[in-house]
Amino acid sequence: MNIYSPSLAYHLSYTIYEVADIFEKETNRNYPLAISLYELLLQLPFIEHRRGKWYKRLCIDFEHLKLPKWALQAALRGLQDSNILVS
């Protein structure tokens, strides 16, 4: 099995997204860890159709941590990201 296969990369990226989602839930509320996972995901070239959602979640998590300037920076990065698929 090729560890660099697109299928494996897709599934790993999706798993990271699901873990970030779990850390945001009401019982955990570990926003710094979720932010780290979203930042990692946004460095990867996979699952382009989810990138907009990841930027949105990143902004919301920064807002939860009372970091509006960081949320704005993340939103601006999202607007400039050429890897986001727009339909």
Backbone as CSV, one residue per row, in Angstrom:
resi,resn,N_x,N_y,N_z,CA_x,CA_y,CA_z,C_x,C_y,C_z
1,MET,0.840,-1.183,0.000,0.000,0.000,0.000,0.883,1.244,0.000
2,ASN,0.575,2.164,-0.862,1.306,3.421,-0.955,0.780,4.378,0.121
3,ILE,1.651,4.796,1.037,1.184,5.678,2.120,0.872,7.083,1.620
4,TYR,1.251,7.398,0.400,0.981,8.709,-0.161,-0.203,8.697,-1.124
5,SER,-1.000,7.664,-1.067,-2.131,7.578,-1.987,-3.163,8.658,-1.655
6,PRO,-3.810,9.198,-2.673,-4.835,10.229,-2.430,-5.954,9.734,-1.522
7,SER,-6.309,8.482,-1.653,-7.387,7.944,-0.835,-7.013,7.952,0.648
8,LEU,-5.805,7.517,0.956,-5.354,7.500,2.345,-5.263,8.928,2.886
9,ALA,-4.713,9.824,2.097,-4.593,11.218,2.528,-5.959,11.826,2.790
10,TYR,-6.934,11.518,1.941,-8.295,12.013,2.133,-8.853,11.515,3.465
11,HIS,-8.699,10.230,3.723,-9.258,9.652,4.951,-8.558,10.182,6.194
12,LEU,-7.255,10.389,6.126,-6.548,10.972,7.265,-6.995,12.412,7.503
13,SER,-7.153,13.164,6.429,-7.616,14.547,6.573,-9.015,14.590,7.173
14,TYR,-9.877,13.726,6.700,-11.241,13.696,7.209,-11.254,13.293,8.691
15,THR,-10.386,12.368,9.061,-10.300,11.946,10.465,-9.831,13.099,11.350
16,ILE,-8.852,13.861,10.878,-8.380,15.023,11.633,-9.521,16.017,11.820
17,TYR,-10.305,16.226,10.771,-11.459,17.125,10.862,-12.455,16.635,11.914
18,GLU,-12.745,15.348,11.907,-13.698,14.785,12.878,-13.180,14.938,14.311
19,VAL,-11.875,14.750,14.510,-11.280,14.910,15.843,-11.383,16.369,16.282
20,ALA,-11.101,17.302,15.379,-11.236,18.724,15.711,-12.668,19.041,16.121
21,ASP,-13.617,18.463,15.415,-15.033,18.666,15.723,-15.359,18.154,17.128
22,ILE,-14.790,17.028,17.497,-15.013,16.465,18.835,-14.449,17.410,19.895
23,PHE,-13.271,17.976,19.651,-12.672,18.883,20.635,-13.465,20.165,20.801
24,GLU,-14.280,20.523,19.836,-15.099,21.729,19.946,-16.407,21.487,20.700
25,LYS,-16.787,20.257,20.872,-18.087,19.960,21.479,-18.165,20.486,22.900
26,GLU,-19.377,20.594,23.366,-19.669,21.203,24.659,-18.921,20.550,25.821
27,THR,-18.742,19.241,25.789,-18.091,18.568,26.915,-16.587,18.803,26.929
28,ASN,-15.985,19.012,25.770,-14.529,19.199,25.700,-14.135,20.666,25.700
29,ARG,-14.658,21.394,24.733,-14.346,22.816,24.559,-12.847,23.090,24.569
30,ASN,-12.097,22.229,23.917,-10.654,22.426,23.817,-10.375,23.166,22.508
31,TYR,-10.688,24.448,22.501,-10.574,25.244,21.284,-9.129,25.392,20.806
32,PRO,-8.144,25.549,21.700,-6.765,25.651,21.199,-6.331,24.405,20.411
33,LEU,-6.719,23.241,20.870,-6.351,22.030,20.139,-7.108,21.943,18.822
34,ALA,-8.371,22.303,18.827,-9.147,22.306,17.588,-8.535,23.283,16.584
35,ILE,-8.110,24.449,17.052,-7.467,25.432,16.179,-6.201,24.847,15.560
36,SER,-5.415,24.167,16.365,-4.192,23.549,15.850,-4.506,22.530,14.763
37,LEU,-5.551,21.762,14.959,-5.925,20.756,13.963,-6.434,21.413,12.676
38,TYR,-7.224,22.471,12.799,-7.690,23.174,11.599,-6.522,23.817,10.853
39,GLU,-5.573,24.372,11.596,-4.390,24.956,10.947,-3.613,23.871,10.198
40,LEU,-3.509,22.696,10.791,-2.847,21.578,10.118,-3.591,21.205,8.841
41,LEU,-4.892,21.075,8.945,-5.704,20.717,7.770,-5.545,21.734,6.639
42,LEU,-5.468,22.994,7.004,-5.383,24.036,5.982,-4.022,24.074,5.305
43,GLN,-3.049,23.376,5.861,-1.743,23.258,5.214,-1.719,22.114,4.204
44,LEU,-2.729,21.258,4.240,-2.778,20.090,3.365,-3.616,20.386,2.124
45,PRO,-3.278,19.764,1.005,-4.004,20.044,-0.242,-5.187,19.110,-0.495
46,PHE,-5.797,18.591,0.547,-6.862,17.611,0.373,-8.209,18.177,0.815
47,ILE,-9.261,17.568,0.326,-10.644,17.900,0.683,-10.924,19.391,0.486
48,GLU,-10.697,19.851,-0.734,-10.883,21.264,-1.051,-12.308,21.739,-0.765
49,HIS,-13.280,20.856,-0.898,-14.669,21.265,-0.686,-14.997,21.534,0.773
50,ARG,-14.069,21.253,1.694,-14.290,21.527,3.122,-13.478,22.711,3.633
51,ARG,-12.589,23.251,2.832,-11.678,24.292,3.311,-12.437,25.519,3.836
52,GLY,-13.491,25.916,3.157,-14.277,27.060,3.620,-14.855,26.817,5.010
53,LYS,-15.339,25.606,5.232,-15.886,25.255,6.544,-14.793,25.270,7.610
54,TRP,-13.597,24.818,7.250,-12.488,24.814,8.216,-12.104,26.238,8.608
55,TYR,-12.077,27.138,7.628,-11.787,28.541,7.961,-12.886,29.114,8.849
56,LYS,-14.124,28.775,8.558,-15.239,29.263,9.370,-15.114,28.767,10.808
57,ARG,-14.828,27.477,10.977,-14.679,26.913,12.319,-13.481,27.545,13.031
58,LEU,-12.414,27.793,12.298,-11.240,28.441,12.870,-11.613,29.820,13.418
59,CYS,-12.353,30.581,12.648,-12.795,31.910,13.092,-13.683,31.815,14.329
60,ILE,-14.603,30.874,14.324,-15.506,30.706,15.472,-14.727,30.315,16.719
61,ASP,-13.764,29.427,16.577,-12.969,29.014,17.740,-12.147,30.179,18.287
62,PHE,-11.591,31.011,17.397,-10.885,32.204,17.871,-11.841,33.126,18.612
63,GLU,-13.073,33.252,18.138,-14.072,34.074,18.828,-14.385,33.504,20.216
64,HIS,-14.477,32.178,20.320,-14.717,31.554,21.630,-13.596,31.891,22.608
65,LEU,-12.387,32.026,22.102,-11.228,32.343,22.945,-11.035,33.850,23.112
66,LYS,-12.011,34.633,22.635,-11.963,36.100,22.742,-10.746,36.669,22.021
67,LEU,-10.504,36.148,20.810,-9.393,36.612,19.982,-9.933,37.100,18.628
68,PRO,-10.669,38.223,18.634,-11.309,38.672,17.398,-10.319,39.061,16.293
69,LYS,-9.155,39.584,16.666,-8.175,39.948,15.634,-7.663,38.702,14.911
70,TRP,-7.460,37.620,15.651,-7.001,36.370,15.039,-8.105,35.796,14.159
71,ALA,-9.348,35.947,14.613,-10.484,35.476,13.807,-10.545,36.240,12.485
72,LEU,-10.334,37.538,12.552,-10.336,38.347,11.337,-9.199,37.934,10.404
73,GLN,-8.020,37.693,10.959,-6.888,37.256,10.136,-7.186,35.924,9.462
74,ALA,-7.817,35.008,10.191,-8.171,33.712,9.602,-9.195,33.898,8.490
75,ALA,-10.148,34.784,8.689,-11.162,35.037,7.669,-10.521,35.630,6.407
76,LEU,-9.592,36.539,6.595,-8.900,37.129,5.447,-8.059,36.093,4.714
77,ARG,-7.419,35.213,5.463,-6.667,34.118,4.828,-7.599,33.242,4.008
78,GLY,-8.777,32.987,4.552,-9.749,32.180,3.833,-10.193,32.827,2.539
79,LEU,-10.369,34.137,2.567,-10.774,34.850,1.364,-9.687,34.825,0.289
80,GLN,-8.440,34.719,0.720,-7.315,34.720,-0.218,-6.900,33.320,-0.643
81,ASP,-7.474,32.298,-0.033,-7.076,30.918,-0.321,-7.606,30.492,-1.692
82,SER,-6.680,30.241,-2.596,-7.074,29.853,-3.961,-7.464,28.377,-4.054
83,ASN,-7.289,27.619,-2.966,-7.641,26.200,-2.967,-9.087,25.938,-2.567
84,ILE,-9.808,26.977,-2.188,-11.210,26.794,-1.823,-12.028,26.646,-3.099
85,LEU,-12.835,25.618,-3.125,-13.703,25.403,-4.283,-14.962,26.246,-4.122
86,VAL,-15.290,26.989,-5.138,-16.479,27.837,-5.119,-17.435,27.337,-6.181
87,SER,-18.683,27.169,-5.778,-19.665,26.718,-6.774,-20.781,27.722,-6.913
